Amino acid sequence: MTIKLLTLTLLVTTLTLNASFPKEIRLVTKQRSNSISANIANILHKRGLEEERAIEMAENLVGENEELFSLMINNFLNATSIKHDELFDILSKLALQRKKVDFSSYSFLIKLKQNLRNPAINDTMKQKISQIAINNQFLCKVFA
């Protein structure tokens, strides 16, 4: 009787754990696939780069703190009329060229805006970009 009860308990535990593991793995994979470095790596891979090399280049571009990078990108996207896909296209090119990306730099943000849209930037947009740079500098200090 004890062996049957023990076997039944083990079977139920195994079935319960096996049912939950794939769900957790899918959630982690989904979170990873939504990350900035994964999006950039995906674009690079679609352009013909080997997957491992694309991931390495994307992670080098993003750096150690992907949360900070994400917040700074969101600040830039929210204040400008730039589309997410356009920005990630440029970011993937910068990753391929191994360029430095600094969303807390006013000059980088101006150059990025010029590369993404019409090069003519009015005074209002310059003020917005200046405020984005200041906000992103503050975020860098907070995350340091």
C-alpha positions in Angstrom: 0.0 0.0 0.0 2.8 2.4 0.9 4.7 1.7 -2.3 1.5 2.4 -4.4 0.9 5.6 -2.6 4.5 6.7 -3.0 4.5 5.8 -6.7 1.2 7.7 -7.2 2.6 10.7 -5.4 5.8 10.6 -7.5 3.7 10.3 -10.7 1.5 13.2 -9.8 4.5 15.4 -8.9 6.2 14.6 -12.1 3.2 15.3 -14.2 2.6 18.6 -12.4 6.2 19.8 -12.8 6.4 18.7 -16.4 3.3 20.7 -17.3 4.7 23.9 -15.7 8.3 23.8 -17.1 7.4 24.3 -20.8 5.2 27.3 -19.8 8.1 28.9 -17.9 10.5 28.2 -20.7 8.1 29.8 -23.2 7.8 32.9 -20.9 11.6 33.3 -20.6 12.0 32.8 -24.4 9.3 35.3 -25.1 10.9 37.9 -22.7 14.3 37.3 -24.4 12.8 37.6 -27.9 11.3 41.0 -26.9 14.6 42.3 -25.6 16.5 45.0 -27.5 19.6 43.0 -28.1 17.4 40.1 -29.4 15.6 42.4 -31.8 18.9 43.9 -33.1 20.4 40.4 -33.4 17.3 39.2 -35.3 17.7 42.1 -37.8 21.4 41.3 -38.2 20.7 37.6 -38.7 18.0 38.4 -41.3 20.7 40.4 -43.2 22.9 37.3 -43.4 25.0 37.3 -40.3 25.5 34.1 -38.4 23.2 33.9 -35.4 25.9 33.7 -32.8 27.8 36.5 -34.3 24.7 38.7 -34.6 23.9 38.1 -30.9 27.4 39.0 -29.9 27.3 42.2 -31.9 23.9 43.2 -30.5 25.0 42.5 -27.0 28.1 44.6 -27.5 26.0 47.5 -28.8 23.5 47.4 -25.9 26.1 46.9 -23.2 25.7 45.4 -19.7 22.5 47.2 -18.6 19.8 46.5 -21.1 17.1 48.0 -18.9 18.8 51.4 -18.9 19.3 51.2 -22.6 15.6 50.4 -23.1 14.5 53.3 -21.0 16.8 55.7 -22.9 15.4 54.4 -26.2 11.9 54.8 -25.0 12.6 58.4 -24.0 13.9 59.1 -27.5 11.0 57.3 -29.2 8.3 59.0 -27.1 9.6 62.5 -27.7 10.2 62.1 -31.4 8.0 60.9 -34.2 10.4 58.1 -35.1 9.0 54.6 -35.6 10.4 51.7 -33.6 11.4 49.7 -36.7 13.3 52.6 -38.2 15.3 53.1 -35.0 16.1 49.4 -34.7 17.2 49.4 -38.4 19.7 52.1 -37.6 20.8 50.5 -34.4 21.5 47.2 -36.2 23.7 49.1 -38.7 25.6 50.7 -35.8 26.0 47.3 -34.2 27.4 45.9 -37.5 29.8 48.9 -37.8 30.7 48.5 -34.1 29.9 52.1 -33.4 29.4 53.5 -30.0 25.8 54.3 -29.1 25.2 57.0 -26.4 21.6 58.0 -25.9 22.7 60.4 -23.2 24.7 62.5 -25.7 23.0 65.4 -27.3 25.2 65.2 -30.4 24.5 61.5 -30.9 20.7 62.1 -30.6 20.8 64.9 -33.2 22.9 62.7 -35.6 20.5 59.8 -35.0 17.5 62.0 -35.7 19.1 63.3 -38.9 19.8 59.8 -40.0 16.3 58.6 -39.3 14.2 61.5 -40.8 14.5 64.6 -42.7 17.8 66.2 -41.8 16.2 69.6 -41.1 15.6 69.8 -37.3 13.8 72.8 -36.0 14.4 74.6 -32.7 11.5 72.8 -30.9 13.0 69.4 -31.8 16.4 70.6 -30.7 14.9 71.5 -27.3 13.2 68.1 -27.1 16.4 66.3 -27.9 18.3 68.4 -25.4 15.8 67.4 -22.7 16.0 63.7 -23.7 19.8 63.9 -23.4 19.5 65.5 -19.9 16.9 62.9 -18.8 19.0 60.0 -20.1 22.1 61.4 -18.3 20.0 61.4 -15.1 19.0 57.8 -15.8 22.7 56.8 -16.2 23.4 58.3 -12.8 20.5 56.5 -11.2 21.5 53.1 -12.7 25.2 53.6 -11.9 
